[in-house]
Amino acid sequence: MKVCRVVVCLVGVMVIAPLLAHGQSEVLSFNVPFDFAVGKTVMPAGHYVVQTNASRNNLMIRNDHHSAVVTTQTIDSSAGTGHSARLLFRRFDNHYALAEMWGDDPTFGHAVPVVEPAARAKLAKADVVEVKAGQ
């Protein structure tokens, strides 16, 4: 009976462990050299930590004095992007808005939705600025 319990427990651990590992959050560090918007929140230039939650649909962006949480949409790039972890910003009229976050997995990214409908047309024509993790 004890052997049966041990076997059941081991099988349970073997099934659950990969699910827990996949569900862990990712934490990355970025130095952003300009002020930027995350949804409706404006963040000053500086060093930021970006963390995804376990379900990978929220980003928390924070430094010592500011933070923002935004719900994201999944970007699936099954072929991979070939790039390292990075933030992508849209720049228009010297205003920056966080548009995407890519972590260590080049096949999975986060799209940050634009809040204001008037800004969507401007962002569609905006330049893309990349900030790599750790810089």
Beta strands, then each sheet from edge to edge (+ up, - down):
strand 1: 27-32
strand 2: 36-38
strand 3: 41-43
strand 4: 46-52
strand 5: 58-62
strand 6: 67-71
strand 7: 73-76
strand 8: 86-92
strand 9: 95-102
strand 10: 108-111
strand 11: 127-132
sheet 1: 1+ 4- 5+ 6-
sheet 2: 2+ 3-
sheet 3: 7+ 10- 9+ 8- 11+
end
